């Protein structure tokens, strides 16, 4: 069985096996969405449009193939601090 995810969330590479995924250009999607919303707010009326943005396939072991060994990055550890009481 092969499993492929979508969005390349940060935890995908830490799953066992690491999750093959399709990565979207999130920043470009946000920029385009903002431009379209602002155009509508400013009174521009356009016909519905279709936009294609480039995605990329991130191949990891969940698709059934062995990927050359490479060290996984360590998960970021965040130290939680209590608010100072004065």
N, CA, C and O of each residue as an XYZ file, in Angstrom:
344
protein
N       0.839     -1.159      0.000
C       0.000      0.000      0.000
C       0.894      1.235      0.000
O       1.910      1.274      0.693
N       0.514      2.227     -0.770
C       1.231      3.492     -0.812
C       0.322      4.584     -0.263
O      -0.884      4.587     -0.507
N       0.916      5.506      0.478
C       0.163      6.606      1.054
C       0.847      7.909      0.664
O       2.062      8.053      0.801
N       0.048      8.858      0.175
C       0.573     10.169     -0.200
C      -0.291     11.227      0.462
O      -1.519     11.161      0.406
N       0.348     12.199      1.084
C      -0.370     13.292      1.723
C      -0.395     14.514      0.826
O       0.077     14.488     -0.311
N      -0.956     15.580      1.362
C      -1.058     16.823      0.609
C      -0.760     17.969      1.552
O      -1.231     17.959      2.689
N      -0.004     18.945      1.126
C       0.364     20.158      1.860
C       1.741     20.091      2.506
O       2.239     21.133      2.934
N       2.376     18.954      2.603
C       3.699     18.814      3.213
C       3.761     19.471      4.587
O       4.589     20.348      4.836
N       2.872     19.032      5.469
C       2.898     19.576      6.827
C       4.219     19.212      7.491
O       4.867     18.240      7.103
N       4.609     19.977      8.471
C       5.897     19.796      9.131
C       6.139     18.404      9.697
O       7.282     17.947      9.739
N       5.096     17.731     10.128
C       5.263     16.415     10.743
C       5.387     15.284      9.726
O       5.677     14.151     10.112
N       5.178     15.557      8.450
C       5.180     14.500      7.433
C       6.497     13.723      7.417
O       6.489     12.504      7.250
N       7.605     14.400      7.585
C       8.892     13.712      7.527
C       9.196     12.937      8.805
O      10.113     12.115      8.827
N       8.441     13.189      9.862
C       8.695     12.510     11.135
C       7.817     11.295     11.345
O       8.021     10.551     12.304
N       6.833     11.072     10.462
C       5.979      9.902     10.617
C       6.797      8.650     10.283
O       7.899      8.746      9.742
N       6.258      7.503     10.603
C       6.965      6.257     10.308
C       6.075      5.390      9.456
O       5.086      4.888      9.990
N       6.324      5.169      8.203
C       7.436      5.724      7.435
C       7.183      7.196      7.112
O       6.044      7.660      7.174
N       8.239      7.927      6.769
C       8.061      9.327      6.388
C       7.067      9.455      5.224
O       7.103      8.668      4.279
N       6.189     10.449      5.305
C       5.069     10.585      4.378
C       5.443     11.305      3.081
O       5.918     12.440      3.097
N       5.218     10.621      1.965
C       5.343     11.247      0.648
C       4.209     12.257      0.533
O       3.094     11.983      0.977
N       4.473     13.403     -0.046
C       3.450     14.443     -0.050
C       3.576     15.362     -1.256
O       4.622     15.425     -1.902
N       2.505     16.064     -1.545
C       2.499     17.086     -2.585
C       2.582     18.428     -1.865
O       1.756     18.736     -1.005
N       3.576     19.211     -2.221
C       3.776     20.510     -1.575
C       3.160     21.604     -2.431
O       3.394     21.671     -3.638
N       2.372     22.461     -1.793
C       1.734     23.584     -2.484
C       2.500     24.871     -2.195
O       3.154     24.978     -1.157
N       2.430     25.837     -3.088
C       3.074     27.133     -2.847
C       2.173     28.007     -1.963
O       1.510     28.916     -2.464
N       2.146     27.741     -0.672
C       1.223     28.389      0.252
C       1.326     29.918      0.196
O       0.309     30.610      0.183
N       2.539     30.433      0.162
C       2.718     31.891      0.142
C       2.095     32.500     -1.126
O       1.438     33.540     -1.067
N       2.311     31.836     -2.271
C       1.731     32.338     -3.527
C       0.207     32.263     -3.503
O      -0.469     33.162     -4.003
N      -0.331     31.197     -2.925
C      -1.786     31.056     -2.824
C      -2.353     32.197     -1.982
O      -3.361     32.801     -2.350
N      -1.712     32.488     -0.862
C      -2.165     33.578      0.001
C      -2.094     34.921     -0.698
O      -3.011     35.734     -0.583
N      -1.006     35.159     -1.425
C      -0.838     36.429     -2.143
C      -1.930     36.591     -3.203
O      -2.544     37.653     -3.307
N      -2.165     35.555     -3.976
C      -3.178     35.603     -5.023
C      -4.568     35.800     -4.424
O      -5.363     36.588     -4.936
N      -4.857     35.087     -3.348
C      -6.163     35.227     -2.700
C      -6.363     36.649     -2.195
O      -7.447     37.216     -2.335
N      -5.314     37.226     -1.606
C      -5.406     38.599     -1.108
C      -5.663     39.576     -2.247
O      -6.495     40.474     -2.117
N      -4.960     39.409     -3.357
C      -5.158     40.289     -4.513
C      -6.591     40.197     -5.037
O      -7.201     41.215     -5.364
N      -7.122     38.986     -5.115
C      -8.485     38.801     -5.618
C      -9.513     39.402     -4.666
O     -10.482     40.018     -5.109
N      -9.310     39.230     -3.366
C     -10.235     39.788     -2.376
C     -10.194     41.318     -2.417
O     -11.235     41.975     -2.380
N      -8.983     41.875     -2.493
C      -8.857     43.336     -2.518
C      -9.491     43.925     -3.785
O     -10.092     44.998     -3.734
N      -9.362     43.240     -4.897
C      -9.999     43.701     -6.130
C     -11.512     43.739     -5.946
O     -12.172     44.685     -6.378
N     -12.056     42.716     -5.308
C     -13.508     42.667     -5.079
C     -13.937     43.772     -4.117
O     -14.957     44.427     -4.335
N     -13.156     43.981     -3.049
C     -13.464     45.039     -2.082
C     -13.462     46.407     -2.765
O     -14.275     47.271     -2.438
N     -12.546     46.598     -3.713
C     -12.438     47.871     -4.431
C     -13.447     48.002     -5.574
O     -13.373     48.940     -6.368
N     -14.377     47.071     -5.653
C     -15.458     47.194     -6.619
C     -15.189     46.591     -7.984
O     -16.028     46.711     -8.877
N     -14.056     45.951     -8.174
C     -13.767     45.341     -9.476
C     -14.611     44.081     -9.637
O     -14.673     43.243     -8.737
N     -15.241     43.960    -10.761
C     -16.043     42.773    -11.064
C     -15.380     42.052    -12.224
O     -15.287     42.590    -13.327
N     -14.930     40.861    -11.979
C     -14.280     40.076    -13.023
C     -15.018     38.754    -13.186
O     -15.698     38.282    -12.275
N     -14.868     38.184    -14.346
C     -15.403     36.848    -14.573
C     -14.604     35.858    -13.710
O     -13.435     36.104    -13.414
N     -15.224     34.750    -13.310
C     -14.476     33.736    -12.556
C     -13.224     33.324    -13.337
O     -13.245     33.214    -14.563
N     -12.158     33.103    -12.610
C     -10.876     32.759    -13.214
C     -10.356     31.450    -12.640
O     -10.732     31.035    -11.543
N      -9.503     30.828    -13.391
C      -8.808     29.631    -12.920
C      -7.316     29.962    -12.880
O      -6.774     30.532    -13.827
N      -6.665     29.604    -11.789
C      -5.236     29.865    -11.638
C      -4.525     28.545    -11.383
O      -4.991     27.727    -10.591
N      -3.412     28.340    -12.046
C      -2.597     27.147    -11.817
C      -1.263     27.571    -11.234
O      -0.547     28.398    -11.799
N      -0.952     26.992    -10.105
C       0.324     27.262     -9.458
C       1.121     25.968     -9.411
O       0.551     24.879     -9.354
N       2.418     26.094     -9.434
C       3.286     24.924     -9.472
C       3.314     24.224     -8.109
O       3.483     24.863     -7.070
N       3.148     22.913     -8.137
C       3.295     22.087     -6.934
C       4.531     21.220     -7.116
O       5.087     21.141     -8.212
N       4.956     20.577     -6.048
C       6.088     19.663     -6.183
C       5.828     18.413     -5.356
O       5.202     18.470     -4.298
N       6.315     17.294     -5.852
C       6.167     16.016     -5.175
C       7.389     15.784     -4.303
O       8.519     15.796     -4.792
N       7.164     15.574     -3.014
C       8.238     15.275     -2.069
C       8.159     13.774     -1.800
O       7.274     13.313     -1.079
N       9.086     13.018     -2.381
C       9.049     11.559     -2.276
C       9.730     11.108     -0.988
O      10.897     11.408     -0.736
N       8.964     10.381     -0.187
C       9.485      9.772      1.039
C       9.047      8.307      1.032
O       8.445      7.848      0.062
N       9.333      7.598      2.065
C       9.146      6.141      2.062
C       7.699      5.651      2.048
O       7.477      4.478      1.749
N       6.716      6.476      2.352
C       5.336      5.988      2.424
C       4.763      5.583      1.075
O       3.696      4.972      1.010
N       5.470      5.922     -0.011
C       4.966      5.540     -1.332
C       5.477      4.160     -1.740
O       5.196      3.692     -2.843
N       6.223      3.515     -0.857
C       6.642      2.150     -1.118
C       8.045      1.988     -1.654
O       8.456      0.865     -1.946
N       8.791      3.057     -1.794
C      10.172      2.927     -2.253
C      11.120      3.337     -1.139
O      10.754      4.085     -0.232
N      12.327      2.840     -1.222
C      13.347      3.232     -0.260
C      14.046      4.473     -0.784
O      14.556      4.495     -1.904
N      14.058      5.491      0.038
C      14.716      6.743     -0.312
C      16.106      6.688      0.311
O      16.249      6.196      1.430
N      17.138      7.182     -0.384
C      18.476      7.162      0.210
C      18.453      7.743      1.615
O      17.809      8.759      1.879
N      19.167      7.078      2.504
C      19.188      7.493      3.906
C      19.763      8.896      4.046
O      20.795      9.226      3.462
N      19.093      9.687      4.812
C      19.587     11.012      5.156
C      19.069     11.315      6.553
O      17.959     10.918      6.909
N      19.853     12.004      7.327
C      19.411     12.267      8.696
C      18.182     13.165      8.709
O      18.107     14.154      7.979
N      17.239     12.810      9.537
C      16.050     13.643      9.693
C      16.408     14.831     10.567
O      17.145     14.686     11.543
N      15.899     15.995     10.228
C      16.159     17.144     11.095
C      15.485     16.927     12.443
O      14.417     16.322     12.526
N      16.109     17.419     13.478
C      15.527     17.294     14.806
C      14.338     18.234     14.915
O      14.347     19.347     14.389
N      13.320     17.757     15.608
C      12.145     18.602     15.819
C      12.550     19.771     16.703
O      13.335     19.617     17.639
N      12.009     20.932     16.394
C      12.306     22.101     17.210
C      11.678     21.932     18.572
O      10.508     21.568     18.694
N      12.456     22.196     19.580
C      11.932     22.148     20.928
C      11.709     23.573     21.385
O      12.564     24.439     21.201
N      10.579     23.803     21.968
C      10.252     25.133     22.417
C      10.116     25.107     23.926
O       9.339     24.332     24.483
N      10.866     25.945     24.565
C      10.796     26.020     26.020
C       9.683     26.988     26.391
O       9.668     28.143     25.966
N       8.765     26.494     27.184
C       7.679     27.336     27.629
C       8.105     28.024     28.915
O       8.629     27.385     29.827
N       7.881     29.302     28.981
C       8.244     30.064     30.157
C       7.000     30.557     30.860
O       6.017     30.948     30.230
N       7.065     30.529     32.162
C       5.960     31.088     32.930
C       6.068     32.592     32.923
O       7.173     33.131     32.981
N       4.953     33.279     32.853
C       5.035     34.741     32.891
C       5.580     35.189     34.238
O       5.263     34.621     35.283
N       6.398     36.209     34.183
C       6.978     36.731     35.416
C       5.896     37.461     36.205
O       5.088     38.212     35.658
N       5.914     37.217     37.472
C       4.959     37.895     38.358
C       5.730     38.977     39.082
O       6.768     38.707     39.687
N       5.232     40.193     39.025
C       5.912     41.315     39.682
C       5.046     41.897     40.755
O       5.447     42.851     41.422
